[in-house]
Amino acid sequence: MKIEKITENKIRIILKKEDFKDKTIDLEKIILNTPDSHSLFLEILDRAEKEVNFNTNGHKLLIETYMQGEDICVFTITKYMEKNINTKNSSKKHLIVKRKTQVFNNTSIISKFNEFEDFCDFCDFINKNHTINLKGLFKNCLLYNYNNTYYLVIDGINPYHTSLNSFNSSLLEFSSLLKCNKNFKFKLKEHAKIIIRNNAINTGIKYFTYKK
């Protein structure tokens, strides 16, 4: 388990299957809202408090969870002060937790944009967000048009890239994530029209973002 302190109010936890004694454990079940996941989450918070001084007593938490394939689970935890919580009497067991969960495959993801303008807006947002570095984030991405809907296929994702969580969160603001499987990728290759063949995001930034 790796714990990184991003800011005073935000940390990132990278949890691998090899961190568990039971190597057959299903990490996707851990991110569900179950008693076992609650217990694990409390253990993670205790460890984060000891290792990086991330104290969550009296705070509301936003937990963003991403699966990088089947073996890596990434938690991004942001804490907020809840005005109505009495910090003297509060404990981690009574924290209000909001979970935002998406599953990202570590080799490919497919995002669906309803309109081409949505893809352009996404590219414009990435271009203006200087905290997101696309270099080394993925090997390639293509943009398809299929049944009047636009699909961004991203391959060769680097699960350890420092901008990955921010990039994923931004992507979800403008598109919806699809389960990436070989059959659908084959269908896009055979029946969809390629709009941008190589480096679709960088090309979108170059030609379709808003210029001042």
C-alpha positions, -999 to +999 in steps of 0.1 A: +000+000+000+013+034-009-001+066+006+007+100-010-003+134+005-014+156-023-025+186-003-034+192+034-070+180+026-063+153+000-044+120-002-041+092-027-038+055-017-026+029-042-037-005-031-024-036-049-036-072-047-001-082-036-007-061-004-031-088+008-022-122+023-050-137+002-038-131-034-071-143-048-090-114-033-113-095-057-103-058-054-135-047-073-155-060-043-135-039-019-147-007-035-183-017-029-203-004+001-199-035+023-189-041+060-156-055+048-148-024+027-158-002+057-133-021+079-106-018+053-113+019+048-110+026+085-077+008+086-065+029+057-075+061+074-057+051+106-025+043+086-028+076+067-031+095+100+001+079+113+021+081+081+012+114+066-006+132+094-040+131+076-065+135+104-101+130+094-119+135+128-148+158+124-147+159+086-169+147+058-150+127+031-153+124-006-138+091-018-130+087-055-121+051-064-106+038-096-097+003-106-065+000-127-071-034-142-078-062-117-047-058-095-046-021-085-072+000-067-066+038-063-084+058-037-084+096-037-097+110-004-107+146+001-118+159+035-142+187+042-152+203+075-188+195+083-202+226+102-227+205+121-203+179+134-191+182+170-154+175+165-149+166+202-174+138+200-169+127+164-150+096+153-141+080+120-169+056+124-195+084+122-180+102+092-202+110+063-187+094+032-196+100-004-182+075-028-175+081-065-165+049-082-154+041-117-136+012-131-106+019-154-088-009-172-051-005-172-047-012-209-076+005-225-107+026-217-135+038-239-154+070-232-186+080-250-193+116-259-228+124-270-217+153-292-185+163-309-187+196-290-185+176-258-152+162-269-140+197-279-150+210-245-130+182-229-099+190-249-103+227-241-105+218-204-074+196-205-056+223-224-064+249-197-058+226-167-020+230-162-020+203-134-027+175-160+003+164-180-005+142-209+031+132-216+036+095-208+000+091-196-010+068-225+004+054-257-024+064-281-060+075-284-084+075-313-118+092-318-146+073-336-180+083-348-205+054-345-243+059-348-240+097-343-221+092-311-184+098-305-161+072-288-127+080-275-105+048-272-074+052-251-047+025-251-016+019-232-025+038-200+002+042-174-014+033-140+014+051-121+012+084-139+008+113-115-019+130-136-040+098-140-066+105-113-071+141-124-073+130-160-099+103-152-120+127-132-119+153-160-129+127-185-160+117-165-171+154-165-176+154-202-183+117-211-195+084-198-172+054-193-179+022-211-167-013-203-139-018-227-139-052-244-124-067-275-158-072-292-168-035-290-133-023-300-136-046-330-170-033-338-156+003-338-127-007-360-150-024-385-181-002-386-173+032-371-158+062-389-124+073-376-125+110-369-090+114-354-067+085-360-037+093-338-033+113-306-069+124-306-067+145-275-036+164-286-051+169-321-083+181-305-063+206-284-045+218-314-074+223-337-107+224-317-100+243-285-112+279-280-086+304-289-083+337-271 
